[in-house]
């Protein structure tokens, strides 16, 4: 595996939450910079040494409601 994909969403309180696609890894942080570090730490904790994918891909999901 060359990379792991995370879906990133903004929570109601403004924090960011990330959930891996295809793996039981999730984390949250107050800023994007903090989220980047939390994701690196979470991926390293999930995999055995030397088995973690070298890339983390983030897919930012944003929901909007439009009135008619």
KOLGUDREN-324708 format. One record per residue: residue in three letters; x, y, z of N, C-alpha, C, O in turn. Coordinates in steps of 0.001 Angstrom, whole numbers, plus 500000, padded with zeros to 6 digits. Atoms other than C-alpha are relative to their C-alpha. Last residue first. Layout:
<recs>
ALAXYZXYZXYZXYZ
...
</recs>
This chain:
<recs>
UNK500598499637501296465342527671497133499041501141500158498442501584499179
UNK501458499872499991467621527261500121499526500404498615500261501030497851
UNK500475498855500750471140525949499804498482500027500079497827498996499931
UNK501438500035500242472759523677502338499616501280499274500006502378499673
UNK500670498708500079476481523079502265498521499774499757498130498830499071
UNK501419500041500275478589520086503280499442501414500010499805502228500859
UNK500688498815499512482327520047502977498536499922499602498203499721498434
UNK501418500084500329484447516949502666499316501203500627499472501472501818
UNK500816499107499184488215517404502600498562499974499492498291500256498325
UNK501112499577500840489973514386501125499080500827500885498402500288501759
UNK501157499428499329493343513942502781498972500431498965499294501119497996
UNK500790499122500878495997511592501402498770500478500769498080499681501405
UNK501336499818499443498627510166503759499281500983499083499735502112498891
UNK500779498800500285501747508853502059498646499964500692498017498913500811
UNK499171498793499966504538506438503070499229501301499783499748502379500073
UNK499830499449501346502146503613503996500778501315500066500663502049501048
UNK500895498873500280502841502187507450500214500491498572501346500521498091
UNK501142500421500816504525498751507494499050501140499647498156500946498824
UNK499618500314501366508046499704508704498846499609499086499064499430497888
UNK498873499235500549507140499562512386500383499518498600500544498320498367
UNK498729500473499451503745497859512848501131500829499391500976501368498295
UNK499197500974500744500777499943511809501245499587500779501766500334501607
UNK500850501056500554498068501691513849500808498872499350500432497703499439
UNK500484500875498925500377503765516067499221498805499460499240497732500062
UNK498852500726499433502276505210513088499571499043501109500137497958501239
UNK499585501005500989498982506066511373501175499197500533501205497975500390
UNK500989501072500033497656507798514496500391498898499026500222497716499326
UNK499890500805498778500852509837514986499046498811499974499433497701500339
UNK498715500716500063500888511037511371500153499073501211500532497910501073
UNK500127501072500993497200511862511591501289499191499882501262497962499828
UNK500812501069499401497647513819514832499842498823499036499868497667499457
UNK499148500716499049500476515816513219499244498847500650499799497761500821
UNK498922500665500742498365516762510200500882499177500947501207498026500657
UNK500560501227500582495387517485512455501065499231499230501127498004499311
UNK500061501013498935497461519971514472499462498676499467499926497609499870
UNK498611500337499669498299521900511285500051498925501092500825497973500998
UNK499512500907501041494662521766510183501435499561500287501788498403500065
UNK499506499327501201493537523267513469500495498968498996500740497812499340
UNK500585498666500109491416522142516445500423500734498731499664501552498211
UNK499126498922499522492171518440516144499304501333499783498311501416499061
UNK500532498648500152490480515095515508500978501003500586501843500659501390
UNK499446499034499066491394511451515027499340501353499765498591501528498804
UNK500690498714499995490287508302513286500635500895501048501183500423502044
UNK499175498915499490491882505016512261499181501281499920498636501608498866
UNK500622499486498768489962501781511795500897501041500653501396500842501761
UNK499216500321498803491097501210508214499330500646501205498675501679501073
UNK499460501357500049489346501072504845500878499612501173501475498535501165
UNK500828500845500843488830504817504463500674498628499950501805498502499482
UNK499351500723501086490473506603507365498967499190499233497995498696499806
UNK500281501435499926488390509038509404500650499331498798500444499755497661
UNK499524500797501127489407512649510096499756498520500268500002498022501366
UNK500023501432499714487708515225512284500415499244498749500008499585497639
UNK499911500856501185488414518955512286500048498538500432500730498184501394
UNK498837500891500040487303521358515017499948499148498733498938499133498029
UNK498899499423500761484845524161514308501248499147499957502173499448499203
UNK499251499080499138482350523272517062501210500627499300501963501382499915
UNK500837498843499659479921521787514529500737501033500842500463502229500746
UNK501046500279499013482649519500513221499233501279500299499658502373499929
UNK500035499035498916484625520165510027498820499678500913497699499491500441
UNK501197499167499907485162517074507935500140500979501152500812500700502145
UNK499892498955498984488258515203506745498742500870499940498366501370498880
UNK501043499019500239488025511893504881500035500988501158499980500587502321
UNK500833499532498897491332510084505170498961500976499474499265501843498655
UNK500908498894500264493087508021502497499165500312501233498612499411501865
UNK501231500215499260496131505831503145499162501267499836499682502381499906
UNK500583498863499286499010505641500708498764499555500764498205498486500517
UNK499185498794500129501437503338498918499456501191500769500197502122501084
UNK500845498830500000500000500000500000500895501238500000501795501379500828
</recs>
